[in-house]
Amino acid sequence: MIFHSAIDYIPNLFVIIVIWYAVKYLIRFVRYLASEVQSERLKIHGFYPDWAMPTFHIIRFLLYAFMIAMIYPYLPGSGNGVFQGISVFVGLIVSLGSSTVIGNIIAGLVITYMCPFKLGDRIQLNETTGNVIEKTPLVTRIRTPKNEVVTIPNSFIMSSHTVNYSTSARTYGLIIHSEVTIGYDVPWRQVHQLLIEAALNTPGVIDDPRPFVLETSLSDWHPVYQVNAYIKEADRLGQIYSDLHQNIQDRFNEAGVETMSPHYMAMRDGNETTIHKDDLRAKK
């Protein structure tokens, strides 16, 4: 009986082997196409190279699922009621226990084809700012400027807003800005000139387009000036801001102009100025 059963199962086994090899080489062919698209040796209009490997993973999963569905009727005991009951039970357990996982996977697919960011981009996600170091079907990992690795579920990213600094920097230049308050006794043209000079002397700030200054408000005690400058290196955002603030202090101190941030009230009856003595240029 065993010998005859084995002989009778050979055609089914042959069909299973044929299906397995067909799917195997089809997956190899799809992998080859994906690698060609990713390396931009093969270009498809409207299809970005970043989509190549995620699309390959989706197609590979679907092909394997299709292969299992085709092989299932040829498995020994597939028509047995016990075998079918176990299959239904396993499928029910997986579906009930993986709702969150499936939600993250679907969110990961949507994020992939939306292209809100790429690996290495500097982004801000709610209160988290850093560089994207890993994108998986379930989570995205961000390394902050303090070298903290933050793991964020993809479903959370879908329900939040994302700011991409690197895309703006690469395309048309990211604008950094900072505000200072100067007294009304200082001519606004001089303040504009000092702020632009401070911005141009900051490493990482480009001179084309040229930095510009906006007067955002005229308060009771002082005008508020906002200096804006273009940068191309989003990864150095924190250092560029620090250098800009240092240069602003240097330029205003050298020109003998007091900043009013934070603002204060003082009677000029001999009180010392806020300008550092080392930078004070005494007029003779």
VEXKOL-425935 format. One record per atom (N, C-alpha, C): residue in one letter; y, z, x. Coordinates in steps of 0.1 Angstrom, whole numbers, padded with zeros to 4 digits, always signed. Example, Ala and Ser with C-alpha at 12.3 -4.5 7.8 and 13.67 -1.06 7.14 Angstrom:
! residues 2
A-0057+0078+0132
A-0045+0078+0123
A-0033+0078+0132
S-0022+0071+0128
S-0011+0071+0137
S+0000+0079+0129
END
This chain:
! residues 284
M-0012+0000+0008
M+0000+0000+0000
M+0013+0000+0009
I+0012+0008+0019
I+0024+0009+0028
I+0026-0005+0035
F+0015-0011+0040
F+0016-0023+0047
F+0021-0034+0037
H+0016-0035+0025
H+0020-0045+0016
H+0035-0043+0012
S+0039-0030+0010
S+0053-0027+0007
S+0063-0031+0018
A+0058-0029+0030
A+0067-0033+0042
A+0068-0049+0042
I+0057-0055+0040
I+0057-0070+0040
I+0066-0075+0028
D+0065-0069+0017
D+0073-0074+0005
D+0088-0071+0007
Y+0091-0061+0016
Y+0105-0058+0018
Y+0112-0067+0028
I+0104-0074+0036
I+0110-0083+0047
I+0121-0092+0042
P+0119-0099+0030
P+0130-0108+0026
P+0143-0100+0023
N+0142-0088+0017
N+0154-0080+0015
N+0160-0076+0028
L+0152-0072+0037
L+0157-0068+0051
L+0164-0080+0057
F+0159-0092+0056
F+0165-0104+0062
F+0178-0106+0055
V+0179-0105+0042
V+0192-0106+0035
V+0203-0096+0040
I+0198-0084+0042
I+0207-0073+0047
I+0213-0077+0061
I+0204-0082+0070
I+0208-0085+0083
I+0217-0097+0083
V+0215-0107+0075
V+0224-0118+0074
V+0238-0114+0069
I+0238-0105+0059
I+0251-0101+0054
I+0258-0093+0065
W+0251-0084+0072
W+0257-0076+0082
W+0263-0084+0093
Y+0256-0094+0098
Y+0261-0103+0109
Y+0273-0111+0104
A+0272-0116+0091
A+0283-0124+0086
A+0296-0116+0086
V+0295-0104+0081
V+0307-0095+0080
V+0312-0091+0094
K+0302-0089+0103
K+0306-0085+0117
K+0314-0096+0124
Y+0310-0108+0123
Y+0317-0119+0130
Y+0330-0123+0122
L+0330-0121+0109
L+0342-0123+0102
L+0353-0113+0106
I+0349-0101+0108
I+0358-0090+0113
I+0363-0094+0127
R+0354-0099+0135
R+0359-0103+0149
R+0369-0114+0148
F+0367-0123+0139
F+0377-0134+0137
F+0390-0129+0132
V+0390-0120+0123
V+0402-0114+0118
V+0409-0106+0129
R+0402-0099+0137
R+0408-0091+0148
R+0414-0101+0158
Y+0408-0112+0160
Y+0414-0122+0170
Y+0427-0127+0164
L+0428-0130+0151
L+0440-0135+0145
L+0451-0124+0146
A+0447-0112+0143
A+0457-0101+0143
A+0463-0099+0157
S+0454-0100+0167
S+0459-0098+0181
S+0469-0109+0185
E+0465-0121+0180
E+0474-0133+0183
E+0488-0131+0176
V+0488-0127+0164
V+0500-0124+0157
V+0508-0113+0163
Q+0501-0102+0167
Q+0508-0091+0173
Q+0515-0095+0186
S+0508-0103+0194
S+0514-0107+0207
S+0524-0119+0206
E+0526-0123+0193
E+0535-0134+0190
E+0531-0148+0195
R+0518-0149+0199
R+0513-0162+0203
R+0511-0171+0190
L+0508-0164+0179
L+0507-0170+0166
L+0517-0165+0157
K+0525-0173+0151
K+0536-0169+0143
K+0534-0174+0128
I+0535-0165+0119
I+0534-0168+0105
I+0547-0165+0098
H+0553-0175+0092
H+0566-0173+0086
H+0566-0161+0076
G+0576-0152+0077
G+0577-0140+0068
G+0567-0129+0071
F+0559-0130+0082
F+0549-0120+0085
F+0553-0114+0099
Y+0557-0102+0099
Y+0562-0095+0112
Y+0550-0092+0121
P+0552-0092+0134
P+0541-0088+0143
P+0537-0074+0141
D+0546-0065+0137
D+0542-0051+0135
D+0532-0049+0124
W+0531-0059+0115
W+0522-0058+0104
W+0508-0062+0108
A+0506-0068+0119
A+0493-0074+0123
A+0481-0064+0123
M+0482-0054+0131
M+0471-0044+0132
M+0469-0036+0119
P+0480-0031+0112
P+0477-0024+0099
P+0470-0033+0089
T+0474-0046+0089
T+0468-0055+0080
T+0453-0057+0083
F+0451-0058+0096
F+0437-0059+0101
F+0428-0048+0097
H+0434-0035+0098
H+0426-0024+0094
H+0423-0024+0079
I+0433-0028+0071
I+0431-0029+0056
I+0420-0039+0053
I+0420-0051+0060
I+0410-0062+0057
I+0397-0057+0062
R+0396-0050+0073
R+0383-0045+0078
R+0377-0035+0069
F+0385-0026+0063
F+0380-0016+0053
F+0375-0024+0041
L+0382-0033+0036
L+0378-0041+0024
L+0365-0048+0027
L+0364-0054+0039
L+0352-0062+0042
L+0340-0053+0043
Y+0341-0041+0049
Y+0330-0031+0050
Y+0326-0027+0036
A+0336-0024+0027
A+0333-0020+0014
A+0326-0031+0006
F+0330-0044+0008
F+0323-0055+0002
F+0309-0056+0007
M+0307-0054+0020
M+0294-0055+0026
M+0285-0044+0020
I+0290-0032+0019
I+0281-0021+0013
I+0278-0025-0002
A+0287-0030-0009
A+0284-0034-0023
A+0274-0045-0024
M+0274-0054-0014
M+0264-0065-0014
M+0250-0060-0010
I+0250-0051+0000
I+0237-0046+0005
I+0231-0036-0004
Y+0238-0029-0012
Y+0233-0018-0020
Y+0221-0022-0029
P+0221-0034-0036
P+0210-0037-0044
P+0197-0040-0036
Y+0198-0043-0023
Y+0186-0046-0015
Y+0181-0034-0008
L+0187-0022-0009
L+0182-0010-0003
L+0170-0005-0010
P+0160+0001-0003
P+0148+0007-0009
P+0152+0018-0019
G+0148+0017-0031
G+0150+0028-0041
G+0164+0027-0048
S+0171+0015-0046
S+0184+0014-0052
S+0183+0014-0067
G+0172+0010-0073
G+0170+0010-0087
G+0165+0023-0093
N+0162+0032-0084
N+0157+0045-0089
N+0169+0054-0095
G+0166+0061-0106
G+0176+0068-0113
G+0181+0080-0105
V+0173+0086-0097
V+0177+0097-0088
V+0187+0092-0078
F+0184+0081-0071
F+0192+0075-0061
F+0206+0072-0067
Q+0206+0066-0079
Q+0219+0063-0086
Q+0227+0075-0089
G+0220+0086-0094
G+0226+0098-0097
G+0233+0105-0085
I+0226+0104-0074
I+0232+0110-0061
I+0244+0102-0057
S+0244+0089-0059
S+0255+0080-0055
S+0267+0084-0064
V+0265+0085-0077
V+0276+0088-0086
V+0282+0102-0083
F+0273+0112-0080
F+0278+0125-0076
F+0286+0125-0064
V+0282+0118-0053
V+0289+0118-0041
V+0303+0111-0043
G+0303+0100-0051
G+0315+0093-0054
G+0325+0102-0061
L+0320+0110-0071
L+0328+0119-0078
L+0334+0130-0069
I+0326+0136-0061
I+0331+0146-0051
I+0342+0141-0042
V+0340+0129-0037
V+0350+0123-0028
V+0363+0120-0036
S+0362+0114-0048
S+0374+0111-0055
S+0382+0123-0059
L+0375+0134-0063
L+0383+0147-0066
L+0389+0154-0054
G+0382+0153-0043
G+0387+0160-0031
G+0396+0153-0022
S+0399+0140-0025
S+0407+0132-0016
S+0419+0126-0023
S+0424+0132-0034
S+0436+0127-0040
S+0448+0127-0031
T+0450+0139-0024
T+0461+0140-0015
T+0459+0130-0003
V+0447+0129+0002
V+0444+0120+0013
V+0447+0105+0009
I+0443+0102-0003
I+0445+0088-0007
I+0460+0085-0009
G+0467+0096-0014
G+0482+0094-0016
G+0489+0092-0003
N+0484+0099+0008
N+0490+0097+0021
N+0487+0084+0027
I+0475+0079+0024
I+0471+0066+0029
I+0479+0055+0022
I+0481+0056+0009
I+0489+0046+0002
I+0503+0046+0007
A+0508+0058+0009
A+0522+0060+0014
A+0523+0054+0028
G+0513+0056+0036
G+0513+0050+0050
G+0513+0035+0049
L+0506+0029+0040
L+0506+0014+0038
L+0520+0009+0034
V+0526+0016+0024
V+0539+0012+0020
V+0549+0013+0031
I+0549+0024+0039
I+0558+0026+0050
I+0556+0015+0060
T+0544+0011+0063
T+0541+0000+0072
T+0548-0013+0068
Y+0547-0016+0056
Y+0553-0029+0052
Y+0567-0028+0048
M+0573-0016+0046
M+0587-0015+0044
M+0594-0015+0058
C+0587-0012+0068
C+0593-0012+0082
C+0606-0004+0083
P+0606+0009+0079
P+0618+0017+0080
P+0620+0021+0095
F+0609+0021+0103
F+0611+0025+0117
F+0599+0020+0125
K+0600+0019+0138
K+0589+0015+0147
K+0586+0026+0156
L+0575+0024+0164
L+0572+0034+0174
L+0583+0034+0185
G+0587+0046+0188
G+0598+0047+0198
G+0612+0048+0192
D+0614+0046+0179
D+0627+0046+0173
D+0632+0061+0172
R+0645+0062+0174
R+0651+0075+0171
R+0655+0076+0156
I+0649+0085+0149
I+0652+0086+0135
I+0656+0100+0131
Q+0661+0101+0119
Q+0664+0114+0113
Q+0657+0115+0099
L+0648+0124+0097
L+0641+0125+0085
L+0644+0139+0079
N+0653+0139+0069
N+0658+0152+0064
N+0665+0160+0075
E+0659+0171+0079
E+0665+0180+0090
E+0659+0177+0103
T+0649+0168+0104
T+0642+0165+0117
T+0647+0152+0123
T+0651+0153+0136
T+0656+0142+0144
T+0648+0141+0156
G+0643+0128+0159
G+0636+0126+0171
G+0630+0112+0172
N+0621+0110+0182
N+0616+0097+0184
N+0602+0096+0178
V+0599+0085+0171
V+0585+0083+0165
V+0576+0080+0177
I+0565+0089+0178
I+0555+0087+0188
I+0542+0083+0183
E+0540+0084+0170
E+0527+0080+0165
E+0528+0077+0150
K+0521+0067+0145
K+0520+0063+0131
K+0506+0062+0128
T+0501+0070+0119
T+0487+0069+0114
T+0487+0067+0099
P+0475+0063+0093
P+0474+0061+0079
P+0478+0074+0071
L+0477+0086+0077
L+0479+0098+0070
L+0492+0105+0073
V+0496+0105+0086
V+0508+0112+0090
V+0516+0104+0100
T+0528+0108+0103
T+0537+0103+0113
T+0542+0114+0122
R+0542+0112+0135
R+0546+0123+0144
R+0559+0119+0151
I+0568+0129+0152
I+0581+0127+0157
I+0583+0138+0169
R+0588+0133+0180
R+0591+0142+0191
R+0606+0144+0191
T+0610+0157+0190
T+0624+0160+0189
T+0630+0160+0203
P+0644+0160+0205
P+0650+0161+0218
P+0646+0174+0225
K+0641+0184+0219
K+0636+0196+0225
K+0621+0196+0228
N+0615+0183+0228
N+0601+0181+0230
N+0592+0188+0220
E+0596+0190+0208
E+0588+0196+0198
E+0582+0184+0190
V+0569+0184+0188
V+0562+0174+0181
V+0560+0178+0167
V+0566+0171+0157
V+0566+0174+0143
V+0557+0164+0136
T+0547+0169+0129
T+0538+0161+0121
T+0542+0161+0107
I+0545+0149+0101
I+0550+0148+0088
I+0540+0139+0079
P+0535+0144+0068
P+0527+0136+0059
P+0534+0124+0054
N+0528+0112+0053
N+0534+0100+0049
N+0539+0101+0035
S+0533+0109+0026
S+0537+0110+0013
S+0551+0117+0012
F+0554+0126+0022
F+0567+0133+0023
F+0577+0123+0027
I+0574+0114+0036
I+0583+0104+0041
I+0587+0095+0030
M+0578+0091+0021
M+0581+0083+0010
M+0591+0089+0000
S+0591+0102-0001
S+0600+0109-0011
S+0613+0114-0004
S+0615+0110+0009
S+0627+0115+0016
S+0635+0102+0021
H+0647+0105+0025
H+0655+0094+0031
H+0654+0095+0046
T+0654+0083+0052
T+0652+0082+0066
T+0664+0074+0072
V+0670+0080+0083
V+0681+0073+0090
V+0675+0068+0103
N+0676+0055+0106
N+0671+0049+0118
N+0683+0046+0127
Y+0684+0054+0138
Y+0695+0051+0148
Y+0692+0039+0157
S+0680+0037+0160
S+0677+0027+0170
S+0679+0013+0165
T+0676+0011+0152
T+0678-0002+0146
T+0692-0006+0146
S+0701+0003+0143
S+0716+0000+0143
S+0720-0003+0157
A+0715+0006+0167
A+0719+0004+0181
A+0715-0009+0186
R+0703-0014+0183
R+0698-0027+0188
R+0705-0038+0182
T+0708-0037+0169
T+0714-0049+0162
T+0729-0051+0164
Y+0737-0041+0161
Y+0751-0043+0162
Y+0758-0031+0168
G+0751-0022+0174
G+0757-0010+0180
G+0759+0001+0171
L+0754+0013+0175
L+0755+0025+0167
L+0769+0032+0170
I+0776+0036+0159
I+0789+0042+0161
I+0787+0057+0161
I+0792+0063+0172
I+0793+0078+0173
I+0807+0082+0170
H+0809+0094+0165
H+0823+0098+0161
H+0824+0113+0163
S+0836+0117+0166
S+0840+0131+0167
S+0854+0133+0163
E+0857+0145+0158
E+0870+0148+0152
E+0877+0159+0161
V+0890+0157+0163
V+0898+0167+0169
V+0911+0168+0161
T+0917+0180+0162
T+0930+0183+0155
T+0940+0185+0165
I+0951+0178+0164
I+0963+0179+0173
I+0975+0182+0165
G+0984+0190+0170
G+0996+0193+0163
G+1005+0182+0160
Y+1014+0184+0150
Y+1023+0173+0146
Y+1034+0170+0157
D+1035+0179+0166
D+1045+0177+0176
D+1041+0166+0187
V+1029+0162+0187
V+1024+0152+0196
V+1023+0139+0189
P+1030+0128+0195
P+1030+0115+0189
P+1016+0110+0186
W+1013+0104+0175
W+1000+0100+0171
W+0995+0088+0180
R+1005+0080+0185
R+1001+0069+0194
R+0995+0074+0207
Q+1001+0085+0212
Q+0996+0091+0224
Q+0982+0097+0222
V+0980+0103+0211
V+0966+0109+0208
V+0956+0098+0207
H+0959+0087+0200
H+0950+0075+0200
H+0947+0070+0214
Q+0957+0069+0222
Q+0954+0064+0235
Q+0945+0073+0243
L+0947+0086+0242
L+0939+0096+0250
L+0925+0096+0245
L+0923+0095+0232
L+0909+0095+0226
L+0902+0082+0230
I+0909+0071+0230
I+0902+0058+0234
I+0898+0059+0249
E+0907+0064+0257
E+0905+0065+0271
E+0893+0074+0274
A+0892+0085+0267
A+0881+0094+0268
A+0868+0088+0264
A+0868+0080+0254
A+0856+0073+0249
A+0852+0062+0259
L+0861+0055+0265
L+0858+0044+0274
L+0852+0050+0287
N+0856+0062+0291
N+0851+0068+0303
N+0838+0075+0301
T+0832+0074+0289
T+0820+0081+0286
T+0808+0072+0290
P+0799+0076+0298
P+0787+0068+0301
P+0779+0065+0288
G+0775+0053+0286
G+0768+0049+0274
G+0776+0042+0263
V+0789+0044+0264
V+0798+0038+0254
V+0802+0024+0259
I+0801+0014+0250
I+0804+0000+0254
I+0819-0002+0250
D+0825-0012+0258
D+0839-0015+0255
D+0841-0027+0246
D+0830-0033+0242
D+0831-0044+0232
D+0819-0043+0222
P+0822-0039+0210
P+0835-0037+0204
P+0842-0024+0210
R+0855-0025+0209
R+0863-0014+0215
R+0863-0002+0206
P+0864+0010+0213
P+0865+0023+0204
P+0878+0022+0196
F+0877+0029+0185
F+0889+0030+0176
F+0891+0044+0171
V+0903+0047+0166
V+0906+0061+0161
V+0910+0060+0146
L+0905+0069+0138
L+0909+0070+0124
L+0916+0083+0122
E+0927+0084+0114
E+0933+0096+0110
E+0927+0100+0097
T+0918+0109+0096
T+0911+0112+0084
T+0919+0121+0074
S+0928+0129+0079
S+0936+0137+0069
S+0948+0142+0076
L+0958+0146+0068
L+0971+0152+0072
L+0971+0166+0066
S+0966+0176+0073
S+0965+0189+0067
S+0978+0197+0069
D+0979+0209+0064
D+0991+0217+0065
D+0996+0219+0079
W+0986+0221+0088
W+0989+0225+0102
W+0988+0215+0112
H+0980+0204+0109
H+0978+0194+0120
H+0971+0182+0114
P+0973+0170+0120
P+0965+0158+0116
P+0951+0160+0121
V+0942+0153+0115
V+0928+0152+0120
V+0925+0138+0125
Y+0921+0137+0138
Y+0919+0124+0144
Y+0903+0123+0146
Q+0898+0111+0142
Q+0884+0108+0145
Q+0883+0096+0154
V+0876+0099+0166
V+0874+0088+0175
V+0860+0082+0172
N+0859+0069+0172
N+0847+0062+0170
N+0844+0053+0182
A+0831+0052+0186
A+0828+0044+0197
A+0814+0039+0195
Y+0811+0027+0201
Y+0798+0020+0199
Y+0789+0023+0211
I+0776+0025+0208
I+0766+0027+0219
I+0754+0019+0216
K+0746+0016+0226
K+0734+0008+0225
K+0721+0016+0227
E+0723+0028+0233
E+0712+0037+0236
E+0711+0049+0227
A+0703+0047+0216
A+0702+0058+0206
A+0694+0070+0212
D+0685+0067+0222
D+0678+0078+0227
D+0686+0088+0235
R+0698+0084+0239
R+0707+0093+0247
R+0718+0098+0238
L+0716+0099+0225
L+0727+0103+0216
L+0732+0116+0219
G+0724+0126+0221
G+0729+0140+0224
G+0737+0140+0237
Q+0732+0134+0248
Q+0740+0134+0260
Q+0753+0127+0260
I+0753+0116+0252
I+0766+0108+0251
I+0776+0116+0243
Y+0772+0123+0233
Y+0781+0132+0225
Y+0787+0143+0235
S+0778+0149+0243
S+0782+0159+0252
S+0793+0154+0262
D+0790+0142+0268
D+0799+0136+0277
D+0812+0133+0271
L+0812+0128+0258
L+0824+0124+0251
L+0833+0136+0249
H+0827+0147+0245
H+0835+0159+0242
H+0841+0165+0255
Q+0833+0164+0266
Q+0839+0168+0279
Q+0851+0159+0283
N+0849+0146+0281
N+0860+0137+0285
N+0872+0139+0276
I+0870+0142+0264
I+0882+0145+0255
I+0890+0157+0260
Q+0883+0168+0263
Q+0889+0179+0269
Q+0897+0176+0282
D+0890+0169+0290
D+0897+0165+0303
D+0909+0157+0301
R+0909+0147+0293
R+0920+0138+0291
R+0932+0145+0285
F+0929+0154+0275
F+0940+0161+0268
F+0946+0171+0277
N+0938+0178+0285
N+0943+0188+0294
N+0951+0182+0305
E+0947+0170+0310
E+0955+0163+0320
E+0968+0159+0315
A+0969+0155+0302
A+0981+0150+0296
A+0990+0162+0291
G+0985+0174+0292
G+0993+0186+0288
G+0993+0187+0272
V+0983+0182+0265
V+0983+0182+0251
V+0973+0192+0246
E+0977+0202+0238
E+0968+0212+0233
E+0961+0207+0220
T+0948+0210+0220
T+0940+0207+0208
T+0940+0219+0199
M+0940+0217+0186
M+0941+0227+0176
M+0928+0230+0169
S+0917+0228+0176
S+0903+0230+0171
S+0897+0242+0178
P+0895+0254+0171
P+0900+0256+0157
P+0915+0259+0157
H+0921+0257+0145
H+0935+0258+0145
H+0939+0273+0145
Y+0951+0276+0149
Y+0956+0289+0150
Y+0971+0289+0148
M+0976+0301+0146
M+0991+0302+0145
M+0996+0311+0157
A+1007+0306+0163
A+1012+0314+0174
A+1027+0312+0175
M+1033+0323+0179
M+1048+0322+0181
M+1050+0319+0196
R+1058+0308+0198
R+1060+0304+0212
R+1072+0312+0218
D+1068+0325+0221
D+1078+0334+0227
D+1074+0338+0241
G+1067+0329+0248
G+1062+0333+0261
G+1047+0334+0261
N+1040+0332+0250
N+1025+0333+0250
N+1019+0322+0259
E+1008+0324+0265
E+1002+0314+0274
E+0996+0303+0265
T+0997+0291+0271
T+0991+0279+0264
T+0976+0280+0265
T+0970+0272+0256
T+0955+0271+0256
T+0949+0262+0267
I+0958+0254+0273
I+0953+0245+0283
I+0949+0253+0295
H+0937+0249+0301
H+0932+0257+0313
H+0942+0255+0324
K+0944+0266+0332
K+0954+0265+0343
K+0950+0255+0353
D+0937+0252+0355
D+0934+0243+0366
D+0938+0229+0362
D+0939+0226+0348
D+0942+0213+0344
D+0957+0211+0340
L+0964+0222+0340
L+0978+0222+0335
L+0987+0214+0346
R+0993+0204+0342
R+1002+0196+0350
R+1016+0201+0348
A+1021+0209+0357
A+1035+0215+0355
A+1045+0203+0358
K+1055+0203+0349
K+1065+0193+0350
K+1077+0198+0359
K+1080+0191+0369
K+1091+0196+0377
K+1103+0187+0375
END
